[in-house]
Amino acid sequence: MNSVTATADIAVPADWRDFVALTKPRVMTLVVFTGLAGMLAAPVQLHPVLAFTAILCIALGAGAAAALNMWYEADLDALMKRTRNRPLPAGRMDRQTALHFGVGLSFFSVLLMGVATNWFAAGVLAVSILFYVLVYTVWLKRRTPQNIVIGGAAGAFPPVIGWAAATGDVTLLPLLLFTLIFLWTPPHFWALSLFVRSDYAAAGVPMLPVVSGPTVTRQQIALYTLPMAAAALAPWPLGLAGPLYGIAAAVLSAVFVLLSLQVLANRATDPAEMKPEKRLFAFSILYLFAVFGALVFDHWLIG
């Protein structure tokens, strides 16, 4: 009996740290930050208690989606080195517990968002959870190398949710922020998948480097980086952000483009020689934090 079957059939007492691990706290940090940035950039400011509650709901919703993702993908996680120590494949938690935790957290986060702020924001939060679980995890992940392209929409919702929590609607700026994250996701994840390609291949996940090879993947990274940079810059000429944001976005995007061109020029197939890909992946995380931070800083200083 393999570890995945064991976790499905045998009740294993779970430690509180395993429940935290189910929520993918590292990923949640970026989700929470972009959601907070969307809220702070909005023209309406929530009461601090309500603002904290809204951000808590975004965090809980992201954690719920992550838990359901791990519940569904326990078999894949068991086959990949970087995920085999997660609570389910490692046998520290049974699948039913993970399912109940994810579903319960989903309902709680949506209901609390609706009661604390407005039901439009709660609806967008619900859509983001369902999109990540049903569209990306269940439908796309195992079927198409475009899984990250389409599924990237799931991670692009937080600034829209944050804005909606404050205003009760969605306008052009949160849609541009959605577009930025949507276009950022493929180069971010494809850079990672290039140097962990063997993991995805072993699990049978049709990520682009596995299906089309490193050369095509590097070309796609460079191609997606250009419209991503345009989306990052767009709020400035459209009058939705000031020069402080515009200059910061321009500089950060220029660095991102430069790193993507270094990836494009690389011909290595050995992960140990994929330093440009590792640099781009690391910078891509900093990039999103910095761009959204600049937006908030610009709004509050110049606003």
Secondary structure as UniProt FT lines:
FT   HELIX           3..9
FT   HELIX           16..22
FT   HELIX           25..40
FT   HELIX           48..72
FT   HELIX           74..77
FT   TURN            78..79
FT   TURN            81..85
FT   TURN            87..91
FT   HELIX           95..116
FT   HELIX           119..130
FT   HELIX           131..140
FT   TURN            141..143
FT   TURN            145..146
FT   HELIX           147..155
FT   HELIX           158..167
FT   HELIX           172..195
FT   HELIX           197..203
FT   HELIX           208..212
FT   HELIX           214..233
FT   TURN            234..239
FT   HELIX           243..265
FT   HELIX           271..273
FT   HELIX           275..301
//
